[in-house]
Amino acid sequence: MTNQTNNIINASVKMLEISEDESGQRIDNYLLSKLKGVPKSLIYRIVRKGEVRVNKGRIKPEYKLQAGDVVRVPPVRISEKEQSPISTKLNKVAQLESQIIFEDDCLLVINKPSGIAVHGGSGLSFGVIEGLRALRPDARFLELVHRIDRDTSGILLVAKKRSTLRSLHEQLRNKIVQKEYLALVRGQWQSHVKTIQAPLLKNELASGERIVKVSEQGKPSETHFSIEERYNNATLVKASPITGRTHQIRVHTLYAGHPIALDDKYGDQKFDQEMTALGLDRLFLHAFSIRFEHPKTGETLRLNAPLDEKIKKVLQKLREQQ
């Protein structure tokens, strides 16, 4: 086989010792970060065949690495056909660079554009995390701290150290992290509706699509709301989720009778048509603010992600209609 049809990702056997910072992650995720451009299917194949070994023994893809483990990484060749097509997404990668709003040696914070998934999968070969790894090829560790929906824009935290990931996960569990979203919803939000507590049940359809509904069998879910601005037939609300359920804000606004503009799962067709006429072409849900303790310094960080210009113009048109 020629080099034109094959790409050598790893030319020789490597023996890599796991540091304290790298411990706790699954072997498959570790290999994905080390063998950039190698598809997940090939990672699983070399693990199943026993070509990847930890402390000279075979392991499963879900094995969690410990500090001091020695990982044998075999030579890997992939065809151009197999290679993850990051190169064809260079414009998206460049777009991500311009959206980074904070970065230090522990943490990277990005204002994620709407329409880009946080990670590849479900038929997608490209996500924010793959793009950031392409932008930061020398980064030993880059992992999502949390997720936001593909169509939601705004703040997304990415850890650059295992210790940072652990610290922020603990803050999320203890509800120290505070997130605020802006959502444009149908109709006049009632001033007295400040908190919605409605249990949410997640259903996965045969197609793999996830649909969430309010149900007594669901998990406890709570969102705080306040009114930012009123318009003739819509309201800009601020939503602060206390719990972090899938599609929580989208389903809670619908439960209140005020679905979010251009929500393809839980929206209202007539309202969406009115907003489309004003130039809106995406779900109007934006993670605009986050507050947490910096994992290294302990200081309280509050970061904001501005709305994009297209969405600002839609709000201006709504003001002009009044």
VOGU-3710 file (C-alpha; in Angstrom, 3 decimals, decimal comma):
1> mtnqtnniin> 0,000/0,000/0,000  1,248/3,483/-0,809  1,468/6,484/1,469  -1,135/8,172/-0,723  -3,820/5,801/0,511  -2,499/5,218/4,033  -1,660/7,592/6,834  0,678/6,452/9,619  -0,684/7,899/12,871  1,673/5,966/15,135
11> asvkmleise> 4,737/4,486/13,422  6,082/2,324/16,247  5,009/0,757/19,520  4,856/3,331/22,310  4,913/2,625/26,039  3,202/5,505/27,820  3,054/5,930/31,601  -0,123/7,478/32,985  0,392/10,573/35,118  -1,763/11,566/38,091
21> desgqridny> -3,384/14,185/35,878  -4,348/11,594/33,243  -5,770/9,037/35,688  -9,483/8,341/35,980  -10,278/8,516/32,259  -11,378/5,590/30,116  -8,741/3,951/27,931  -10,793/4,584/24,753  -10,994/8,333/25,445  -7,267/8,408/26,302
31> llsklkgvpk> -6,402/6,723/22,998  -8,649/9,106/21,040  -6,650/12,028/22,445  -3,302/10,338/21,696  -4,156/8,983/18,224  -5,647/12,115/16,686  -7,576/11,447/13,495  -8,165/7,758/14,286  -11,870/6,849/14,223  -13,447/5,395/17,359
41> sliyrivrkg> -14,273/2,151/15,537  -10,556/1,489/14,944  -9,714/2,345/18,573  -12,226/-0,281/19,753  -10,850/-2,794/17,242  -7,229/-2,545/18,443  -8,365/-2,698/22,097  -10,550/-5,785/21,469  -7,757/-7,540/19,572  -5,432/-7,049/22,555
51> evrvnkgrik> -3,032/-4,810/20,618  -3,467/-2,169/23,318  -2,279/-3,424/26,699  -2,148/-1,903/30,171  0,585/-3,214/32,473  1,122/-5,998/29,868  -2,470/-7,226/30,230  -5,557/-7,029/27,979  -8,253/-4,537/28,951  -11,755/-3,510/27,876
61> peyklqagdv> -12,521/-0,121/26,214  -14,236/1,086/29,411  -11,175/0,369/31,605  -10,363/3,441/33,757  -6,684/4,321/33,848  -4,768/4,665/37,109  -1,679/6,755/37,820  1,407/4,660/37,093  -0,307/2,417/34,536  1,895/1,676/31,504
71> vrvppvrise> -0,075/1,650/28,237  1,193/-0,139/25,145  0,039/1,778/22,056  0,569/-0,222/18,840  1,544/1,160/15,415  -1,599/2,454/13,688  -2,183/2,973/9,965  -5,457/4,323/8,641  -6,611/4,850/5,084  -7,620/8,314/3,915
81> keqspistkl> -11,170/6,999/3,735  -11,082/6,072/7,427  -9,473/9,257/8,654  -11,711/11,618/10,593  -12,345/14,518/8,189  -11,208/17,392/10,403  -9,315/18,849/7,413  -12,576/19,390/5,529  -13,905/21,389/8,461  -11,089/23,925/8,690
91> nkvaqlesqi> -13,487/26,865/8,437  -15,407/25,531/11,441  -12,162/24,963/13,344  -11,058/28,534/12,608  -14,475/29,770/13,739  -13,981/28,026/17,085  -10,647/29,804/17,647  -12,393/33,168/17,350  -15,045/32,070/19,873  -12,656/31,313/22,766
101> ifeddcllvi> -13,535/33,764/25,551  -11,157/32,572/28,292  -8,085/30,349/28,419  -5,350/29,568/30,905  -3,271/26,487/31,734  -6,270/24,765/33,404  -9,273/25,725/31,403  -10,623/26,788/28,034  -14,028/28,468/27,726  -15,741/28,836/24,365
111> nkpsgiavhg> -18,838/30,651/23,131  -20,161/27,672/21,154  -21,983/28,584/17,938  -25,473/27,156/17,384  -25,575/24,114/15,092  -22,290/22,532/16,173  -22,487/19,484/18,444  -20,219/19,409/21,491  -18,703/16,141/20,249  -18,799/13,918/17,187
121> gsglsfgvie> -21,076/10,884/17,210  -24,653/10,066/16,219  -23,589/10,297/12,581  -21,478/13,434/13,132  -17,737/13,281/12,496  -17,015/16,746/13,883  -17,824/18,406/17,188  -16,445/21,202/19,361  -14,083/18,902/21,243  -12,646/17,434/18,006
131> glralrpdar> -12,210/20,954/16,652  -10,429/22,156/19,793  -8,110/19,147/19,701  -7,265/20,071/16,103  -6,575/23,663/17,229  -4,477/22,525/20,186  -2,555/19,485/18,843  0,021/19,714/21,648  -2,556/19,703/24,448  -2,130/16,485/26,442
141> flelvhridr> -5,647/16,680/27,825  -8,842/18,330/26,566  -12,200/17,110/27,898  -15,699/18,578/28,074  -16,732/19,619/31,593  -20,430/19,625/30,646  -22,592/19,614/27,529  -25,094/21,879/25,838  -27,484/20,931/23,046  -26,260/21,127/19,464
151> dtsgillvak> -28,696/23,949/18,588  -28,047/25,903/21,803  -25,278/28,494/21,666  -23,123/29,892/24,426  -20,695/29,058/27,179  -19,019/25,667/27,203  -16,238/24,718/29,645  -13,362/22,477/28,535  -10,803/21,173/31,046  -7,116/21,112/30,111
161> krstlrslhe> -6,164/19,005/33,141  -7,693/15,958/34,791  -7,571/17,755/38,178  -9,559/20,661/36,664  -12,184/18,248/35,342  -12,538/16,611/38,758  -12,830/19,986/40,537  -15,479/21,336/38,168  -17,479/18,082/38,238  -17,517/18,344/42,030
171> qlrnkivqke> -18,681/21,969/41,793  -21,466/20,910/39,408  -22,571/18,140/41,809  -22,567/20,565/44,743  -24,422/23,213/42,695  -21,603/25,765/43,074  -21,591/26,359/39,306  -24,307/28,838/38,326  -25,430/29,065/34,700  -27,754/31,602/33,115
181> ylalvrgqwq> -29,432/31,304/29,712  -31,384/33,722/27,542  -34,426/32,354/25,729  -36,951/34,051/23,455  -40,343/32,507/24,212  -43,846/32,796/22,768  -46,326/35,185/24,369  -46,246/37,189/27,599  -44,414/35,378/30,372  -46,274/35,901/33,623
191> shvktiqapl> -44,278/37,855/36,212  -45,257/35,581/39,106  -43,791/32,467/37,406  -40,316/32,597/38,938  -39,637/28,891/39,513  -40,725/25,772/37,665  -40,330/22,453/39,443  -41,522/19,720/37,091  -39,994/16,220/36,960  -38,556/15,302/33,566
201> lknelasger> -38,572/11,885/31,909  -36,249/11,168/28,991  -37,411/8,842/26,201  -35,185/7,614/23,404  -37,010/6,840/20,171  -36,056/3,981/17,845  -34,329/6,555/15,610  -32,051/7,508/18,502  -33,765/10,881/18,912  -34,291/11,985/22,503
211> ivkvseqgkp> -37,616/13,450/23,598  -38,191/14,720/27,137  -41,564/15,250/28,823  -42,900/16,277/32,210  -43,836/13,111/34,090  -44,284/12,016/37,698  -41,965/9,117/36,811  -39,235/11,580/35,815  -36,268/13,018/37,713  -36,733/16,120/39,913
221> sethfsieer> -35,969/19,232/37,851  -35,942/22,908/38,759  -35,400/26,100/36,756  -35,588/29,728/37,940  -36,927/32,358/35,524  -36,970/36,142/35,309  -38,139/38,543/32,605  -35,443/40,445/30,693  -37,562/42,216/28,055  -41,148/42,121/26,798
231> ynnatlvkas> -42,325/42,430/23,174  -45,752/42,364/21,504  -45,999/38,605/21,133  -42,822/37,322/22,791  -40,705/37,594/25,942  -36,957/37,421/26,444  -36,478/35,440/29,665  -33,443/34,594/31,750  -33,384/30,947/32,819  -31,176/29,573/35,593
241> pitgrthqir> -31,259/25,771/35,768  -30,751/24,378/39,279  -30,650/20,808/38,009  -29,041/19,788/34,724  -31,497/17,533/32,906  -31,548/16,960/29,142  -33,595/19,691/27,350  -34,603/21,050/30,776  -35,132/24,725/29,889  -36,829/23,852/26,592
251> vhtlyaghpi> -39,358/21,540/28,263  -39,935/23,777/31,307  -40,761/26,795/29,115  -43,163/24,623/27,098  -44,728/23,379/30,380  -45,293/27,034/31,335  -47,093/27,583/28,006  -44,261/29,548/26,414  -42,194/27,416/23,999  -38,833/28,735/22,797
261> alddkygdqk> -38,558/30,246/19,312  -37,506/27,781/16,578  -37,398/24,759/18,867  -37,750/21,867/16,412  -38,793/19,420/19,159  -40,974/21,454/21,510  -41,820/24,626/19,573  -44,911/26,264/18,113  -45,149/26,415/14,307  -47,057/29,718/14,025
271> fdqemtalgl> -44,738/31,516/16,453  -41,694/30,061/14,660  -42,965/31,393/11,303  -43,337/34,876/12,807  -39,786/34,779/14,174  -38,376/33,370/10,914  -39,911/36,358/9,108  -37,790/38,591/11,356  -34,613/36,753/10,336  -34,312/34,144/13,093
281> drlflhafsi> -32,879/30,907/11,682  -31,994/28,901/14,816  -33,168/27,944/18,288  -33,148/31,069/20,455  -31,496/29,579/23,545  -28,121/30,977/24,580  -25,933/30,158/27,604  -24,780/33,719/28,276  -23,277/33,581/31,766  -21,511/31,163/34,118
291> rfehpktget> -20,070/31,528/37,601  -17,743/29,046/39,307  -14,611/28,785/41,451  -11,364/28,593/39,519  -9,993/25,075/40,188  -6,432/26,358/40,775  -6,760/29,795/42,395  -10,120/29,354/44,142  -11,257/32,796/42,993  -14,813/33,240/41,761
301> lrlnapldek> -14,918/33,583/37,970  -17,909/35,039/36,176  -17,763/34,788/32,394  -20,178/36,140/29,805  -20,735/35,114/26,187  -22,328/37,793/23,993  -25,254/37,055/21,688  -24,323/36,896/18,009  -25,172/39,836/15,739  -27,953/38,016/13,867
311> ikkvlqklre> -29,878/37,340/17,087  -29,344/40,927/18,292  -30,954/42,161/15,056  -34,015/39,964/15,673  -34,439/41,528/19,146  -34,066/45,019/17,642  -36,846/44,258/15,126  -39,099/43,033/17,940  -38,489/46,328/19,796  -39,353/48,313/16,669
321> qq> -42,706/46,495/16,350  -43,903/47,770/19,740
//
